Amino acid sequence: MLFFIKILISAILIAFASWLAGKRPILAGFIIALPLASMLALIFAYFEHHDMVKINKFAVSILVAVPLSLTFFIPFLLNKWIKLNFVYSFLSGLVLLAIAYFIHSAIFKAG
């Protein structure tokens, strides 16, 4: 049951932001930029596991991943000059995100 509650809460947040993007895209962008998913995941993980050592590792992993995950948006930022369509911008962002994932993994293997 808890699993479905988590899905419902997450889905409502995503659906709300998507709806809001059509009405007030700047506000929707700000709301999505908030670490809502991370905050919810930390809360859910704590109440499910009650293990602060794992929660702390989870939080540090998120902290390292956030700047790396922003690489996804680079093709959209550069699109003003390189003029890619949405699909190519999105796929290029996914490639950069995959590279960022390997960097994230390497950071935690080294540490």
N, C-alpha and C positions, 0 to 999 in steps of 0.2 A: 504494500500500500504506500509506504514512504517513497518508493521509487516513482510511482505515478504522481505523487504530489510534487516531487522534484521536477518531473517533466512538465507538469501543468504550470508551475510557477515560472519556469524558464521559458516555456512557449508563450505565456502571456506577456512577458517582458519583451521578447523578440517581436511578437505580433504588434504590440503597442508602438515600439520604435519604428517598425516598418510603416505602420499607419501614419505615425507622426511625421515621417520623412516626406510624405506627400503634402502635408499641411505646413510644417515648419522644419525644413531640412537642417537648419543650423542647430536648433534645439535638439532635434533627433540625433544629430551627430555628436553633440555634447553628451547626451544621455548614454549613447552607445559607447562613447569613450570612457565613461565611468567604469571602474572595474566591478560592475554588477555581477557578472558571471563568476569572477574570482571570489567576490565576497560571499555569494550564495554557496559556491562550492566549499569554501572554508567553513561556513556555518554547517552545511549538510555533513561534511566530513567529520567535524568535531562531534556533532550530536550522534553520528553513526558509530564512531570509533573511540572517542574520548582519549585519544593518544596525542599529547602535545608534541612529542618528538616528531611524529609523522606530520602533524599539522605544520610545525615550524619548517620542516623540509619542503613541504608542499608550498608554503608561502614564499620561501626563498627561491624555489624553482619558478614560481610565477613572476617574482620580481626580476629575475634574470631573463625570463622569456618575453616579458612585455616589450622591451625595446627591440629585441630580435624579431618579434612578430610584426612589428611596424614595417618591416621590409616588404610585406605584402602590398603596401600602398605605393611603393616607389613607381611602378609603371603607370599608375593613375596620375601621380604627381608629374611625371615626365611626359604624359600624354599631350600636354599643351604643345610640345615640340615634336614628339615622334609620331603622333597621330595614329595610334593603334585603335582598332575597334574594341568593344567591350570584351569580347571573348579572348582576344590576344592579351589585352591588359590583365584580365583575370587569370589566365593561364600563366603569364609571366610572373604575376604575383605569387601564384602557387609554387612555381619553381623557386623563387626567392625564399618563400616560406619553408620549403623543404631544405634548402641550404641552411637557413637559420636553425631549423630543428637539429641538423647534424652539428652545428656549432654549439647549441645548447647541450646536446648529449656529450660532446667533447669536454665542455667546461665542467660538467659534473663527474665525468670519468677521471679527469685530471685532479679534481678536488677531493 
